[in-house]
């Protein structure tokens, strides 16, 4: 029997609540100066990935702009507009790959600097 949406929501909410309580207990058990150092490390790591986020946003904006312009390009250019569609697809793929690489790099750097303490 399939669980109702309310049951699934309540289960996920309970899981999230348990996770929050576990993290609160973890953070309350470390000294404040260690917590502050970890926070500053986390912020400095995040700041390093701002250029990656900007690159992803610009490629997505370019893909969306070209997709919006595609109907008028079909009228004006005919068959050549197929190349624009391929370009849009390429920009979308590049954006997605940039996001995945930045995400993997962020988690790896975070693990290395914060979790392992190096």
C-alpha positions in Angstrom: 0.0 0.0 0.0 1.3 3.4 -1.0 1.8 6.0 1.8 -0.3 9.1 1.6 1.3 12.4 0.9 0.6 13.6 4.4 2.3 10.5 5.9 5.4 11.0 3.6 5.5 14.7 4.5 5.3 14.0 8.3 8.0 11.4 8.0 10.3 13.7 6.2 9.5 16.5 8.6 10.4 14.2 11.5 13.6 13.2 9.8 14.5 16.8 9.3 13.7 17.6 12.9 15.9 14.8 14.2 18.7 15.9 11.9 18.4 19.5 13.3 18.4 18.2 16.9 21.5 16.1 16.2 23.3 19.1 14.6 22.3 21.4 17.5 23.7 18.9 20.0 26.9 18.6 17.9 27.4 22.3 17.7 26.6 23.0 21.3 29.3 20.5 22.4 32.2 22.3 20.7 33.8 25.4 22.2 32.7 28.7 20.7 36.1 29.6 19.3 36.2 26.3 17.4 32.7 27.0 16.1 33.7 30.5 15.0 36.8 29.2 13.2 34.8 26.6 11.4 32.2 29.2 10.4 35.0 31.5 9.0 36.5 28.5 7.1 33.1 27.7 5.7 32.5 31.3 4.6 36.0 31.6 3.0 35.4 28.3 1.1 32.0 29.6 -0.1 33.5 32.9 -1.3 36.0 31.1 -3.5 33.1 29.6 -5.5 31.4 32.9 -6.3 33.1 33.1 -9.8 31.8 29.6 -10.5 28.3 30.6 -9.5 28.5 33.7 -11.7 29.7 31.5 -14.7 26.7 29.2 -14.2 24.3 32.0 -14.0 25.6 33.7 -17.1 25.5 30.6 -19.2 22.0 29.9 -18.1 20.9 33.4 -18.9 22.5 33.1 -22.3 20.7 29.8 -22.9 17.3 31.2 -21.8 17.8 34.3 -23.9 18.5 32.3 -27.0 15.6 30.0 -26.3 13.3 33.0 -26.0 14.7 34.4 -29.3 14.3 31.1 -31.1 10.8 31.6 -32.5 11.8 34.9 -34.2 15.0 33.3 -35.4 13.1 30.5 -37.0 11.0 33.1 -38.9 14.1 35.1 -40.0 16.7 32.5 -40.5 14.8 29.3 -41.3 16.9 26.2 -41.2 19.9 27.9 -39.7 17.9 28.4 -36.5 18.6 24.7 -35.8 22.2 25.8 -35.0 20.8 28.2 -32.4 18.9 25.4 -30.8 22.0 23.3 -30.7 23.9 26.2 -29.2 21.2 26.6 -26.5 21.5 22.9 -25.7 25.2 23.2 -25.5 25.0 26.2 -23.1 22.5 24.2 -21.0 24.9 21.2 -20.8 27.9 23.5 -20.0 25.9 25.2 -17.2 25.0 21.8 -15.7 28.5 20.5 -15.9 29.9 23.7 -14.4 27.5 23.3 -11.5 28.4 19.7 -10.9 32.1 20.4 -11.0 31.8 23.3 -8.7 29.6 21.4 -6.3 32.0 18.4 -6.2 35.0 20.7 -5.7 33.2 22.6 -2.9 32.4 19.4 -1.0 35.9 18.1 -1.5 37.5 21.3 -0.3 35.1 21.5 2.6 35.8 18.0 3.6 39.6 18.6 3.4 39.6 21.9 5.3 36.8 21.7 7.8 36.1 18.0 8.5 39.7 16.8 8.3 41.0 20.1 9.8 43.8 20.8 7.2 
